[in-house]
């Protein structure tokens, strides 16, 4: 009797949405929407470089939520939705933007 191959569980983000958004806003303050090397983005979030496990996990979670984009290889940029969230005039618009993430 052949056993069915085990399926891996889907990957889950290591950060909550609010934490990912807070970190994206920190990066936005320094880089705005400009593409920056991954090390610069990681340093903007408080890591020494992007070459350690916790920084890579945080960056992956932020990309999963869509608060970071990869415009080209080796570079990351804060998404335009984060800018819209930051400058939303009222709480109802912010809530609507959170649902879109």
Biotite code that builds the C-alpha atoms (Angstrom):
import biotite.structure as struc

atoms = struc.array([
    struc.Atom([0.000, 0.000, 0.000], chain_id="A", res_id=1, res_name="UNK", atom_name="CA", element="C"),
    struc.Atom([1.623, 3.242, -1.174], chain_id="A", res_id=2, res_name="UNK", atom_name="CA", element="C"),
    struc.Atom([1.398, 6.207, 1.121], chain_id="A", res_id=3, res_name="UNK", atom_name="CA", element="C"),
    struc.Atom([0.296, 9.523, -0.346], chain_id="A", res_id=4, res_name="UNK", atom_name="CA", element="C"),
    struc.Atom([3.078, 12.131, -0.276], chain_id="A", res_id=5, res_name="UNK", atom_name="CA", element="C"),
    struc.Atom([2.806, 14.616, 2.567], chain_id="A", res_id=6, res_name="UNK", atom_name="CA", element="C"),
    struc.Atom([1.846, 18.119, 1.602], chain_id="A", res_id=7, res_name="UNK", atom_name="CA", element="C"),
    struc.Atom([3.611, 21.047, 3.152], chain_id="A", res_id=8, res_name="UNK", atom_name="CA", element="C"),
    struc.Atom([1.527, 23.620, 4.929], chain_id="A", res_id=9, res_name="UNK", atom_name="CA", element="C"),
    struc.Atom([1.295, 27.026, 3.227], chain_id="A", res_id=10, res_name="UNK", atom_name="CA", element="C"),
    struc.Atom([3.784, 29.647, 4.301], chain_id="A", res_id=11, res_name="UNK", atom_name="CA", element="C"),
    struc.Atom([2.547, 32.192, 6.765], chain_id="A", res_id=12, res_name="UNK", atom_name="CA", element="C"),
    struc.Atom([3.966, 35.662, 7.410], chain_id="A", res_id=13, res_name="UNK", atom_name="CA", element="C"),
    struc.Atom([6.104, 36.044, 10.535], chain_id="A", res_id=14, res_name="UNK", atom_name="CA", element="C"),
    struc.Atom([4.863, 39.603, 11.218], chain_id="A", res_id=15, res_name="UNK", atom_name="CA", element="C"),
    struc.Atom([1.376, 40.899, 11.839], chain_id="A", res_id=16, res_name="UNK", atom_name="CA", element="C"),
    struc.Atom([-0.061, 43.325, 9.291], chain_id="A", res_id=17, res_name="UNK", atom_name="CA", element="C"),
    struc.Atom([0.179, 46.248, 11.706], chain_id="A", res_id=18, res_name="UNK", atom_name="CA", element="C"),
    struc.Atom([3.829, 45.486, 12.484], chain_id="A", res_id=19, res_name="UNK", atom_name="CA", element="C"),
    struc.Atom([4.652, 45.118, 8.780], chain_id="A", res_id=20, res_name="UNK", atom_name="CA", element="C"),
    struc.Atom([2.918, 48.426, 8.077], chain_id="A", res_id=21, res_name="UNK", atom_name="CA", element="C"),
    struc.Atom([4.808, 50.179, 10.887], chain_id="A", res_id=22, res_name="UNK", atom_name="CA", element="C"),
    struc.Atom([8.126, 48.936, 9.518], chain_id="A", res_id=23, res_name="UNK", atom_name="CA", element="C"),
    struc.Atom([7.156, 49.958, 5.987], chain_id="A", res_id=24, res_name="UNK", atom_name="CA", element="C"),
    struc.Atom([6.353, 53.452, 7.253], chain_id="A", res_id=25, res_name="UNK", atom_name="CA", element="C"),
    struc.Atom([9.839, 53.643, 8.837], chain_id="A", res_id=26, res_name="UNK", atom_name="CA", element="C"),
    struc.Atom([11.378, 52.755, 5.491], chain_id="A", res_id=27, res_name="UNK", atom_name="CA", element="C"),
    struc.Atom([9.043, 55.228, 3.739], chain_id="A", res_id=28, res_name="UNK", atom_name="CA", element="C"),
    struc.Atom([10.324, 58.059, 5.956], chain_id="A", res_id=29, res_name="UNK", atom_name="CA", element="C"),
    struc.Atom([13.866, 57.481, 4.681], chain_id="A", res_id=30, res_name="UNK", atom_name="CA", element="C"),
    struc.Atom([13.448, 56.241, 1.114], chain_id="A", res_id=31, res_name="UNK", atom_name="CA", element="C"),
    struc.Atom([9.934, 57.355, 0.082], chain_id="A", res_id=32, res_name="UNK", atom_name="CA", element="C"),
    struc.Atom([8.856, 55.266, -2.940], chain_id="A", res_id=33, res_name="UNK", atom_name="CA", element="C"),
    struc.Atom([12.335, 55.032, -4.457], chain_id="A", res_id=34, res_name="UNK", atom_name="CA", element="C"),
    struc.Atom([13.814, 51.568, -5.012], chain_id="A", res_id=35, res_name="UNK", atom_name="CA", element="C"),
    struc.Atom([16.636, 50.876, -2.560], chain_id="A", res_id=36, res_name="UNK", atom_name="CA", element="C"),
    struc.Atom([19.002, 47.925, -2.120], chain_id="A", res_id=37, res_name="UNK", atom_name="CA", element="C"),
    struc.Atom([17.689, 45.269, 0.263], chain_id="A", res_id=38, res_name="UNK", atom_name="CA", element="C"),
    struc.Atom([20.447, 46.059, 2.787], chain_id="A", res_id=39, res_name="UNK", atom_name="CA", element="C"),
    struc.Atom([19.358, 49.707, 2.926], chain_id="A", res_id=40, res_name="UNK", atom_name="CA", element="C"),
    struc.Atom([15.724, 48.705, 3.466], chain_id="A", res_id=41, res_name="UNK", atom_name="CA", element="C"),
    struc.Atom([16.730, 46.269, 6.228], chain_id="A", res_id=42, res_name="UNK", atom_name="CA", element="C"),
    struc.Atom([18.856, 48.957, 7.890], chain_id="A", res_id=43, res_name="UNK", atom_name="CA", element="C"),
    struc.Atom([15.887, 51.331, 7.720], chain_id="A", res_id=44, res_name="UNK", atom_name="CA", element="C"),
    struc.Atom([13.932, 48.774, 9.749], chain_id="A", res_id=45, res_name="UNK", atom_name="CA", element="C"),
    struc.Atom([16.681, 48.491, 12.368], chain_id="A", res_id=46, res_name="UNK", atom_name="CA", element="C"),
    struc.Atom([18.665, 45.452, 11.171], chain_id="A", res_id=47, res_name="UNK", atom_name="CA", element="C"),
    struc.Atom([22.396, 45.536, 10.479], chain_id="A", res_id=48, res_name="UNK", atom_name="CA", element="C"),
    struc.Atom([21.955, 43.934, 7.068], chain_id="A", res_id=49, res_name="UNK", atom_name="CA", element="C"),
    struc.Atom([19.497, 41.878, 5.052], chain_id="A", res_id=50, res_name="UNK", atom_name="CA", element="C"),
    struc.Atom([21.693, 38.782, 5.315], chain_id="A", res_id=51, res_name="UNK", atom_name="CA", element="C"),
    struc.Atom([20.315, 37.349, 8.544], chain_id="A", res_id=52, res_name="UNK", atom_name="CA", element="C"),
    struc.Atom([17.300, 35.143, 9.111], chain_id="A", res_id=53, res_name="UNK", atom_name="CA", element="C"),
    struc.Atom([15.116, 37.581, 11.009], chain_id="A", res_id=54, res_name="UNK", atom_name="CA", element="C"),
    struc.Atom([15.621, 40.377, 8.474], chain_id="A", res_id=55, res_name="UNK", atom_name="CA", element="C"),
    struc.Atom([14.899, 38.039, 5.566], chain_id="A", res_id=56, res_name="UNK", atom_name="CA", element="C"),
    struc.Atom([11.794, 36.749, 7.307], chain_id="A", res_id=57, res_name="UNK", atom_name="CA", element="C"),
    struc.Atom([10.539, 40.292, 7.982], chain_id="A", res_id=58, res_name="UNK", atom_name="CA", element="C"),
    struc.Atom([11.187, 41.379, 4.381], chain_id="A", res_id=59, res_name="UNK", atom_name="CA", element="C"),
    struc.Atom([9.386, 38.298, 3.062], chain_id="A", res_id=60, res_name="UNK", atom_name="CA", element="C"),
    struc.Atom([6.387, 38.984, 5.302], chain_id="A", res_id=61, res_name="UNK", atom_name="CA", element="C"),
    struc.Atom([6.248, 42.585, 4.149], chain_id="A", res_id=62, res_name="UNK", atom_name="CA", element="C"),
    struc.Atom([6.327, 41.472, 0.516], chain_id="A", res_id=63, res_name="UNK", atom_name="CA", element="C"),
    struc.Atom([3.590, 38.928, 1.283], chain_id="A", res_id=64, res_name="UNK", atom_name="CA", element="C"),
    struc.Atom([1.313, 41.696, 2.563], chain_id="A", res_id=65, res_name="UNK", atom_name="CA", element="C"),
    struc.Atom([2.181, 43.920, -0.397], chain_id="A", res_id=66, res_name="UNK", atom_name="CA", element="C"),
    struc.Atom([3.711, 46.786, 1.579], chain_id="A", res_id=67, res_name="UNK", atom_name="CA", element="C"),
    struc.Atom([7.044, 46.208, -0.182], chain_id="A", res_id=68, res_name="UNK", atom_name="CA", element="C"),
    struc.Atom([7.544, 45.617, -3.900], chain_id="A", res_id=69, res_name="UNK", atom_name="CA", element="C"),
    struc.Atom([10.517, 44.289, -5.839], chain_id="A", res_id=70, res_name="UNK", atom_name="CA", element="C"),
    struc.Atom([10.943, 46.628, -8.849], chain_id="A", res_id=71, res_name="UNK", atom_name="CA", element="C"),
    struc.Atom([14.166, 44.869, -9.888], chain_id="A", res_id=72, res_name="UNK", atom_name="CA", element="C"),
    struc.Atom([16.473, 42.169, -8.562], chain_id="A", res_id=73, res_name="UNK", atom_name="CA", element="C"),
    struc.Atom([18.231, 43.173, -5.341], chain_id="A", res_id=74, res_name="UNK", atom_name="CA", element="C"),
    struc.Atom([16.056, 46.260, -4.774], chain_id="A", res_id=75, res_name="UNK", atom_name="CA", element="C"),
    struc.Atom([12.901, 46.858, -2.766], chain_id="A", res_id=76, res_name="UNK", atom_name="CA", element="C"),
    struc.Atom([10.499, 49.799, -2.698], chain_id="A", res_id=77, res_name="UNK", atom_name="CA", element="C"),
    struc.Atom([7.609, 50.768, -0.462], chain_id="A", res_id=78, res_name="UNK", atom_name="CA", element="C"),
    struc.Atom([4.292, 50.329, -2.287], chain_id="A", res_id=79, res_name="UNK", atom_name="CA", element="C"),
    struc.Atom([2.077, 53.271, -3.217], chain_id="A", res_id=80, res_name="UNK", atom_name="CA", element="C"),
    struc.Atom([-0.670, 51.853, -0.981], chain_id="A", res_id=81, res_name="UNK", atom_name="CA", element="C"),
    struc.Atom([1.502, 52.579, 2.069], chain_id="A", res_id=82, res_name="UNK", atom_name="CA", element="C"),
    struc.Atom([1.814, 56.200, 0.985], chain_id="A", res_id=83, res_name="UNK", atom_name="CA", element="C"),
    struc.Atom([-1.957, 56.374, 0.500], chain_id="A", res_id=84, res_name="UNK", atom_name="CA", element="C"),
    struc.Atom([-2.434, 54.894, 3.989], chain_id="A", res_id=85, res_name="UNK", atom_name="CA", element="C"),
    struc.Atom([-0.047, 57.394, 5.557], chain_id="A", res_id=86, res_name="UNK", atom_name="CA", element="C"),
    struc.Atom([-1.768, 60.412, 4.028], chain_id="A", res_id=87, res_name="UNK", atom_name="CA", element="C"),
    struc.Atom([-5.372, 59.166, 4.309], chain_id="A", res_id=88, res_name="UNK", atom_name="CA", element="C"),
    struc.Atom([-7.515, 62.049, 5.609], chain_id="A", res_id=89, res_name="UNK", atom_name="CA", element="C"),
    struc.Atom([-9.695, 59.967, 7.928], chain_id="A", res_id=90, res_name="UNK", atom_name="CA", element="C"),
    struc.Atom([-9.847, 56.645, 9.741], chain_id="A", res_id=91, res_name="UNK", atom_name="CA", element="C"),
    struc.Atom([-12.483, 55.114, 7.444], chain_id="A", res_id=92, res_name="UNK", atom_name="CA", element="C"),
    struc.Atom([-10.178, 55.489, 4.429], chain_id="A", res_id=93, res_name="UNK", atom_name="CA", element="C"),
    struc.Atom([-7.312, 53.952, 6.398], chain_id="A", res_id=94, res_name="UNK", atom_name="CA", element="C"),
    struc.Atom([-9.506, 51.000, 7.325], chain_id="A", res_id=95, res_name="UNK", atom_name="CA", element="C"),
    struc.Atom([-10.486, 50.522, 3.677], chain_id="A", res_id=96, res_name="UNK", atom_name="CA", element="C"),
    struc.Atom([-6.813, 50.543, 2.671], chain_id="A", res_id=97, res_name="UNK", atom_name="CA", element="C"),
    struc.Atom([-5.977, 47.984, 5.375], chain_id="A", res_id=98, res_name="UNK", atom_name="CA", element="C"),
    struc.Atom([-8.597, 45.651, 3.947], chain_id="A", res_id=99, res_name="UNK", atom_name="CA", element="C"),
    struc.Atom([-6.969, 45.961, 0.513], chain_id="A", res_id=100, res_name="UNK", atom_name="CA", element="C"),
    struc.Atom([-3.616, 44.736, 1.873], chain_id="A", res_id=101, res_name="UNK", atom_name="CA", element="C"),
])
